[in-house]
Amino acid sequence: MKSIDTQIFEQTCSLLDGELALPSCFKALIDWIEAHEEVDVANILYQVVPVVCAGERPHLKLVLRSEADRQKLCGSTGQLSRKCQRSIREVLSTILRQMGIRSKCSLSQLYVTVETLSGLGVINAKRSFTRRDEAHMMQRLSRYGVVGLKHYFETTVMIFNDQQSDEGQRLENEFHVRRVYFDYLKFYDERDCFSPSDLKLSFVRREVETTPDEVCMHY
């Protein structure tokens, strides 16, 4: 069974190819968001999710084109502000009312989250890696002091040996690691979804231990 990330990625690609079409209310909402927030929205997904001790809650997921779009809309937190969520709820309510569409759930409880097509593309590319790819890549990365790596959805943690005391050398090695890693990922980016600026890389020394929370996020 395909993961949720893969399903969203493939659906978004089908929308961009014209193989699928969004409901008119979501098209209108995209037009409003793009006009007022100046970001590129590739897809909108709606679902009703169960909430412990609170019944069900409607959830709207915006799929933006790039990490730059997410930063522009969400800032450094990566999450929509309450003000922005409220504006989207109000606009969607107005659109539905004007189109004569009745929502099954109260939109006052609508929760809005953000994904990016570039981030989903990175995750999809990671999952396409073969053991041979990873072994060959690690051989190249080891030249720059990398002794291991861990994947956490969009983010990849590069683990270095603890012998890089020179700051200039460390920065140079991190630059080359980004370049090598991007080249391997890009081979599987058939949709040309992401650029070097979309990569989320974290660099740690070998003596730094991974937290239990991080381990739980590993796919």
N, C-alpha and C positions, 0 to 999 in steps of 0.2 A: 504493500500500500504506500502511495506517495505521501510524503510529509506535507503538512499544511503550507510551509514555505514554498515548496515546489509547486503545489497546486495554485497558490496565489501568483507565483512567477509565471507559470504557463498561461493562466487565465489573462494576466495583464498583457503578455506578449500577443495572445490571440486578439485582444481588444485593439492593440496597436496595429495589428495586421488586417483589421477589418473583418475578422472571422466571427467575432462576437460584438454585441452592442449593449451599452448600458441603458437602463431605464431612463426615460426622458427627465425625470426628476433629478437623477444623479448627474446627468449631463448639464442641467441648469445649475446645479450646485458647483460643479467643476468650473463652469464659466464664471460664476461669482468669485470663487476662491482665487482663480488665476487673475481676474481683473483687479481684485482688491489687495491680494497678498503678493502678486507678481512672482508666483511659483508655478512650476509645471506639474500638473496632476495627471498621472497615467491611468489611475483606476480608483474606484471606490467600492468597498465591500460592506455589506450590511448583514448583521446577524443578531439574533437574540440569544444571550448567554445566561446560563443559570448562575445565580449568586447565592452563596451560603447565607441562610437566614433572611434573604431579601427577595426570594422568588426569581424573577427573570429581569434582565436589564438589556436594553438595545445597545448595540455596539456598532460604531461606524469606523472603518479603517480607511485612511487615505494612503494611497500608494503614490508617493512623489517620485520624480525622475531621478534625482541625485541627492547626494549628501549635502551639497550646497543649498538645494531647495529646503531640505529639512532644517538646516541651521538658520536659514532665513526666516522660516515659519516658526520654529520652536526655540531658537537661540541655543545656548550651550547645553541646556538640560536635555534636549532631544525630545521633549514632551510639550504638548500644546498647553498654553496658559489657560486658566479658567475663563478669562475674558474671551480668548479666541474660541474655545469650545462653546461658550454661550452664544457667540455671534453665529457660529455654524449651525447650532440648534435652531436659533431664531430664523435664520435664512431658509433652512430646510423646511421648517414649519410653514413659513410663508409660501414657499414653492408648492408644497403639497396642498395647501389650502387653495391656492390659485388654480391648480390643476384638478381640483376636486378629488384628490386621493386621500383616503382615510388611513392613518397609521394604526396598526394593531396594538402598538405599545405607546405609552406616553413619551413624547420626545423630550420632556423635561428631565428625564433620567438618562438621555442619550450620552454615551461616553465615546469620545473621539480619540483615536490613536493614529500614529503615523508610521509607515514603513517607507522604504525607498526601493525603486526598481534596481538601482545600482547595488544596494545591499543584498537584495534577494539574488541578484546575478552573481555576487561574490560567493554567497552560500552555495548556490547551485554549482558554481565552478569548483569549489572545494570538494563537494560530494562526487565530482567527476574524476577526482584524482585517483590514480592507481597506485598500488604499492611501489611499482617501479618508478613512477613519477616522483613520489615523495622521497624515495631512496636517492634518486639522482639529484633532486633539488637539495637534499640535506648535504650531499657531498659537496655541492657548490657553496652552500651557505657556511659550511664548516671552515672555509677559507677566511671567513670574517668573524670567527669566534662563536658561531651558533652551535650549541650542543643539543638542542631539542626545540620542539614547538608544540603548542596546544591550540586547538580550535575551539572557539566559543561563539557559535553562530557567525555574525559578521566579523567579530574580532579574532585576531590571531596573536598569540603571545609568543614572541621569540625569546628563547632562553640562551643567554650568552655565558661563556666561561667567566670566571671572576678575575681574570688576569689583565683586563683592559683598564689600566689606571690612567692613561693619557686621554684627556677629554677630546682633543682633536682627532685622535685615532678612533675613539668610540663613535663620534659623530660620522666620520667617514665610513666606518663599518656599517652603521645603521642605514646610511644612504645606499650603499651597495646591496644590503639585504632587502630593502624595499624594492629596488630595481629587479633583483633576481626573482623575488617572490611574485611581483607583478607579472613578469614575463611568463611564469608557469601558470598562474591563474588565467591570464589573458588568452592562453591557448584554448581554454574551454569557454570563453566568452563569445559564443556564436552570435549573440544579439548585439554585441558591442555596447553593453550596458554600463560598464564602469571604466573609470580612468584612474591613474595613480592617486589622485586626490580623494578618491572614494574608499581607498583601503584603510582599514582600522587596524593598525599594528601597535602592539605594546612590547616594550623591551625590558627584560628583567635580567638580573645576574643569577647565576646558577644557585647561589645559596638562598634565594628567595623561594619560600614554599608557597604552593598554590592553596588557596583557602578552600574549605568545604563547599562554600557557595559556588565558587568557580567550577569545582569538579561537577557539581550537579548540572551546570549549564552545558557541559561538554556533550556534543552529539556524536 
